[in-house]
Amino acid sequence: MMRNVHTTINDYYKTFESYRGVFSYKSWLTWFVMISMLLSCFSIFWFVGITNPEAYFGFPDASKSVRMIVFLAIAAITTFSWFKVTFKKDSLTRQRAQSILDTEEDKLWKLEKMWLHKHLPHNQFEYLELAEKIESSVSLREKYRGFSSFSAKDILEHIFSNESKPRVLAMFLMLCAGIVTLSIKGGASLETVFEFYGKASWKELIMIFLFVPVMVYVAYLEIKFVVIVLARGLERLFERYDGQSAYSRRKTKIFINALVRYFAFEKPRIRVKNDFR
């Protein structure tokens, strides 16, 4: 009996890549992640002066050092919550795979190999050829599909695909150029920059080269996390219309990556010469 390629790809994704069961409104981890991220955003706004909670409660303004310590502490808690999400996902993935394969094996990479061996009518030395065929079919599908098949799901994949990285980098460089232009227009120059660094204290230098990059990176991770969660939710919503055979470029790339990772050469047949005559 023939089996749809994308049905197999979706089954692999549901088994090893899905976050199903990780987030739930009844789960303490879901609320822990949400609250820690909200507190982290608040601490960033507090540090840069966008919000001032002291004014609401009549407390004296906290120093920069106190705000920095609060931000770093909350950022550490937020990072810990993300690690907990990863560990829970791996645990649920392991349980799903063990149930499907009826095995006690607990190593994820071995479970992936076993799953591929069970669900694919191919040997490991054929995985690379299979990956090339799937990639070719995806390219042909994209090349010859009609304009009417364009959907909101395609917009999401266009934004979050690997090919979008150059666009994101270009936008980031444009942002940097805009900041520099506005700074120069506001009266800044190379002389004033060098003058500032010549008079800056070690605390100010730590703030510029350590704390600010950490703050920007944590903010980037939080934004990325929220956007990915929303994108995955929308993707699942759009795929409900296509059922088990729903097509996804992102899931197809993940599956191809798995085939390439577990590709192996065919066991050689070595002839032993018989020298006994």
Wavefront OBJ file of the C-alpha trace (Angstrom):
o trace
v 0.000 0.000 0.000
v 1.399 3.416 -0.998
v 1.930 5.983 1.783
v 1.865 9.748 1.349
v 5.338 11.238 1.850
v 4.090 14.185 3.873
v 2.008 11.904 6.089
v 5.250 10.182 7.103
v 6.982 13.547 7.555
v 4.152 14.826 9.756
v 4.195 11.638 11.831
v 7.943 12.053 12.388
v 7.437 15.683 13.400
v 4.629 14.838 15.820
v 6.794 12.184 17.433
v 10.147 13.975 17.766
v 9.712 17.718 17.178
v 6.261 18.644 18.443
v 5.726 20.592 21.685
v 2.392 18.862 22.176
v 1.737 18.401 25.884
v 4.461 20.825 26.958
v 2.193 23.853 27.330
v -1.204 23.810 29.002
v -3.180 26.359 30.962
v -3.208 23.830 33.820
v 0.584 23.380 33.761
v 2.673 25.301 36.298
v 5.511 25.422 33.745
v 3.374 27.392 31.289
v 2.594 30.038 33.892
v 6.188 30.001 35.140
v 7.487 30.771 31.620
v 4.876 33.455 30.983
v 5.377 35.223 34.327
v 9.182 35.093 34.109
v 9.099 36.545 30.579
v 6.721 39.322 31.630
v 8.933 40.151 34.600
v 11.983 40.120 32.349
v 10.339 42.581 29.935
v 9.301 44.755 32.864
v 12.855 44.752 34.260
v 14.198 45.898 30.885
v 11.675 48.749 30.718
v 12.469 49.623 34.343
v 16.189 49.720 33.712
v 16.026 51.964 30.634
v 13.517 54.262 32.374
v 10.410 53.561 30.282
v 8.473 52.653 33.416
v 8.953 53.873 36.969
v 7.164 51.674 39.560
v 8.684 53.638 42.451
v 6.511 56.623 41.560
v 3.314 54.558 41.895
v 4.190 53.299 45.387
v 6.007 56.385 46.656
v 9.361 54.587 47.027
v 12.725 56.273 46.370
v 14.170 55.607 42.924
v 16.373 52.505 42.755
v 19.953 52.918 41.613
v 21.265 51.615 38.293
v 23.157 48.876 40.133
v 19.987 47.611 41.820
v 18.108 47.625 38.529
v 20.936 45.732 36.850
v 20.985 43.070 39.569
v 17.195 42.659 39.361
v 17.321 42.317 35.578
v 20.146 39.751 35.634
v 18.370 37.710 38.330
v 15.085 37.656 36.387
v 16.947 36.903 33.125
v 18.579 33.894 34.832
v 15.148 32.686 36.017
v 13.714 33.142 32.508
v 16.593 31.193 30.972
v 16.053 28.427 33.529
v 12.361 28.253 32.548
v 13.350 27.791 28.879
v 15.658 24.930 29.849
v 12.786 23.348 31.772
v 10.638 23.572 28.630
v 13.372 21.828 26.627
v 13.766 19.060 29.216
v 10.003 18.481 29.385
v 9.759 18.349 25.577
v 12.549 15.754 25.424
v 10.860 13.695 28.131
v 7.496 13.706 26.335
v 9.215 12.945 23.021
v 10.950 9.973 24.592
v 7.663 8.660 25.996
v 5.858 9.009 22.636
v 8.639 7.261 20.745
v 8.870 4.434 23.299
v 5.115 3.903 23.073
v 5.111 3.868 19.252
v 8.163 1.602 18.986
v 7.287 -0.568 22.008
v 10.772 -0.311 23.457
v 12.536 0.690 26.670
v 15.310 2.528 24.817
v 15.780 6.009 26.328
v 18.337 7.619 24.005
v 16.578 9.950 21.580
v 19.025 9.446 18.716
v 18.555 5.665 18.902
v 14.782 6.094 19.029
v 14.955 8.244 15.886
v 16.960 5.570 14.079
v 14.483 2.903 15.148
v 11.533 5.044 14.024
v 13.030 5.627 10.577
v 13.847 1.928 10.211
v 10.252 0.994 11.113
v 8.432 3.584 8.996
v 10.618 3.731 5.883
v 10.978 0.917 3.337
v 14.650 1.891 2.909
v 17.967 0.906 4.380
v 20.282 3.463 5.980
v 22.561 3.587 2.938
v 19.511 4.671 0.885
v 18.611 7.617 3.129
v 20.716 10.109 1.183
v 19.063 9.152 -2.103
v 15.659 9.388 -0.430
v 16.522 12.849 0.953
v 17.491 14.020 -2.548
v 14.222 12.706 -3.972
v 12.167 14.499 -1.310
v 14.125 17.720 -1.865
v 13.566 17.399 -5.608
v 9.828 16.836 -5.145
v 9.590 19.900 -2.876
v 11.443 22.035 -5.448
v 9.130 20.849 -8.221
v 6.078 21.444 -6.079
v 7.170 25.004 -5.354
v 8.105 25.635 -8.986
v 4.852 24.482 -10.580
v 2.235 25.361 -7.995
v -0.390 27.918 -8.947
v -0.663 31.399 -7.501
v -4.047 30.523 -5.999
v -2.355 28.092 -3.582
v -0.601 30.951 -1.778
v -1.821 31.227 1.805
v -1.106 32.862 5.160
v 0.905 29.781 6.080
v 3.286 30.560 3.202
v 3.810 34.038 4.646
v 4.865 32.530 7.977
v 7.305 30.121 6.328
v 8.682 32.957 4.223
v 9.410 34.980 7.367
v 10.876 32.186 9.487
v 12.749 30.161 6.866
v 16.539 29.985 6.662
v 16.377 32.047 3.486
v 14.971 34.949 5.526
v 18.186 35.353 7.531
v 19.854 37.639 4.936
v 16.749 39.839 5.004
v 16.811 40.015 8.806
v 20.536 40.850 8.714
v 19.925 43.592 6.148
v 17.153 45.063 8.315
v 19.454 44.980 11.338
v 22.218 46.783 9.431
v 19.705 49.391 8.277
v 18.644 49.895 11.894
v 22.274 50.363 12.961
v 22.835 52.821 10.105
v 19.721 54.740 11.149
v 20.917 54.977 14.759
v 24.339 56.228 13.635
v 22.728 58.788 11.311
v 20.458 60.110 14.052
v 23.372 60.256 16.479
v 25.455 62.320 14.056
v 22.493 64.577 13.374
v 22.077 65.048 17.113
v 25.620 66.390 17.426
v 27.673 63.239 17.963
v 31.025 62.822 16.229
v 34.076 60.604 16.376
v 35.770 63.146 18.652
v 32.935 63.052 21.187
v 32.876 59.245 21.073
v 36.619 58.998 21.780
v 36.267 61.653 24.474
v 33.519 59.643 26.156
v 35.524 56.405 26.192
v 38.583 58.282 27.454
v 36.658 59.534 30.490
v 34.365 56.516 31.031
v 34.677 54.612 34.297
v 35.037 50.843 34.472
v 31.382 50.581 35.560
v 30.256 52.462 32.464
v 32.398 50.251 30.239
v 30.940 47.102 31.832
v 27.493 48.544 31.258
v 28.189 49.180 27.558
v 30.099 46.031 26.612
v 28.580 43.431 28.954
v 25.219 44.389 30.389
v 23.675 46.063 27.328
v 24.520 43.116 24.976
v 23.079 40.687 27.549
v 19.924 42.783 27.845
v 19.520 42.991 24.062
v 20.141 39.249 23.660
v 17.591 38.297 26.338
v 15.040 40.646 24.762
v 15.755 39.067 21.358
v 15.243 35.550 22.760
v 11.964 36.543 24.389
v 10.630 38.129 21.211
v 11.758 35.108 19.182
v 10.134 32.712 21.661
v 6.797 34.543 21.547
v 6.829 34.838 17.751
v 7.686 31.144 17.309
v 4.895 30.071 19.668
v 2.378 32.219 17.767
v 3.682 31.011 14.398
v 3.484 27.345 15.422
v -0.072 27.865 16.674
v -1.133 29.462 13.393
v 0.631 26.719 11.451
v -1.331 24.040 13.288
v -4.525 25.959 12.617
v -3.865 26.113 8.868
v -2.822 22.454 8.696
v -6.116 21.255 10.158
v -7.701 21.789 6.740
v -5.305 19.335 5.054
v -5.345 16.617 7.689
v -2.555 14.060 8.010
v -1.071 14.803 4.580
v -0.628 18.555 5.245
v 2.436 19.953 3.480
v 5.013 22.048 5.350
v 8.379 23.150 3.980
v 9.738 23.568 7.511
v 8.786 20.036 8.576
v 10.114 18.638 5.311
v 13.510 20.251 5.933
v 13.583 18.792 9.454
v 12.841 15.327 8.085
v 15.498 15.630 5.367
v 17.989 16.681 8.030
v 17.177 13.518 9.999
v 17.722 11.352 6.901
v 21.111 12.971 6.266
v 22.148 12.568 9.908
v 21.385 8.854 9.962
v 22.676 8.048 6.497
v 25.293 5.271 6.633
v 27.350 3.376 4.096
v 26.304 -0.107 3.143
v 28.237 -2.763 4.974
v 31.032 -3.896 2.627
v 31.289 -7.462 1.506
v 34.858 -8.581 2.085
v 36.075 -11.687 0.368
v 38.524 -13.735 2.343
v 41.088 -15.443 0.154
v 41.622 -19.050 0.866
v 45.373 -19.611 0.867
v 45.125 -23.161 2.155
v 45.612 -25.474 -0.754
l 1 2 3 4 5 6 7 8 9 10 11 12 13 14 15 16 17 18 19 20 21 22 23 24 25 26 27 28 29 30 31 32 33 34 35 36 37 38 39 40 41 42 43 44 45 46 47 48 49 50 51 52 53 54 55 56 57 58 59 60 61 62 63 64 65 66 67 68 69 70 71 72 73 74 75 76 77 78 79 80 81 82 83 84 85 86 87 88 89 90 91 92 93 94 95 96 97 98 99 100 101 102 103 104 105 106 107 108 109 110 111 112 113 114 115 116 117 118 119 120 121 122 123 124 125 126 127 128 129 130 131 132 133 134 135 136 137 138 139 140 141 142 143 144 145 146 147 148 149 150 151 152 153 154 155 156 157 158 159 160 161 162 163 164 165 166 167 168 169 170 171 172 173 174 175 176 177 178 179 180 181 182 183 184 185 186 187 188 189 190 191 192 193 194 195 196 197 198 199 200 201 202 203 204 205 206 207 208 209 210 211 212 213 214 215 216 217 218 219 220 221 222 223 224 225 226 227 228 229 230 231 232 233 234 235 236 237 238 239 240 241 242 243 244 245 246 247 248 249 250 251 252 253 254 255 256 257 258 259 260 261 262 263 264 265 266 267 268 269 270 271 272 273 274 275 276 277
